[in-house]
């Protein structure tokens, strides 16, 4: 199992639209693509990314397939209209609830 770690900051003035997008489209679409959302962390105070989202994928082959798909590209493109400072990385799921 792998974890896809994504982090970003929400664009100023887009918070409400972003929240609606995540609930109505982002999370459901991730699951349709084969990424099982596992954790969402929101930084209210202090330094660091405002959002850290983690999703679990079966294996590297499945992740590669997802990342190459038009569905992922469209979803990612739409996410970028709401966020800045986006980054992502993949780590092996070590069974821990929290990984960076």
N, C-alpha and C positions, 0 to 999 in steps of 0.2 A: 504494500500500500504506500502511496505517496500523498503528501500534503502540498497543495498549491497555496502559498502564502501571498496575499495581495495587500498592499497598504497604499493609503492615499489621504489627502485632505479634501474636504468638501469646499467647493467654491463659495465664496461669500455671496449671500443672497439666494443661493440655490438649495438651501437646507430642506425646505418643505418639498420641493420638486424631487430632490434626491431621495428623501424618505419614501415618497410614493413610488418612485421608480424601483427601489430596492424591494419593497413588499410586493408590488404588482408584477414586476418583470424580471429583475435581476436574479433574485433567489429562485423563483420557479424555473427560469430558463437555465440556470446553472444545473439544476437537478435534471432537466430534460437532456442536457448535453452529457451528463454522466459525472458531474462533480457534485458530491454530496456535501453541502455546507455543514461545517462542524462547529465553528466558533466565529463570533464577531465581537471585537473589542473596540470600544469607543473611548478615546482619551478626552476627558473633560477639562483637565488642568495639567499644566506642565508641558514639557518638550516631547517631541516625537510625532509620529504620524497620528492624525486624528482618528483614522479607522484602520484596523487590522482585521482582515477576513481570511478564514482558512477553510479550505474544502478538500475532501478526500477523494482520491482517484485510485482505481484498482491497480494500475501498473503504468509503466512509461509508455508502452505502445498506445494504450487508451488515451493518455494525456496528450501525446503527439497528435493523435487523430482529432481530439477535441480542439487543440490549438490551431490546427490547419483548417478547421471547418468554417464555412461561411457563417454559421450560427454564432460561433465564438467571436469572429471578427466583427459582426454587427453588434453583438452585445457589448463587446469591449469598446467599440467606437461610441456607442450611446453612453456608456459609463463615463467616458472621457469628457462628455459635455457637462457633467456634474462635478468632476473632481480635478485636482491638480496633484503634482508630486507623486504620481502613480509609480509603483514598482512592484515586481513580483519575483518570487523564486520558488523553487521546488525542493522539498526535503523529504527524506525517507521518514515515514510515520513511525515514530519510536514508541507509540502507545501513550505518550504523555499528552495531557490536555493542552499544554501550552508549549509551543515551539517557536523559535525565531530563526 
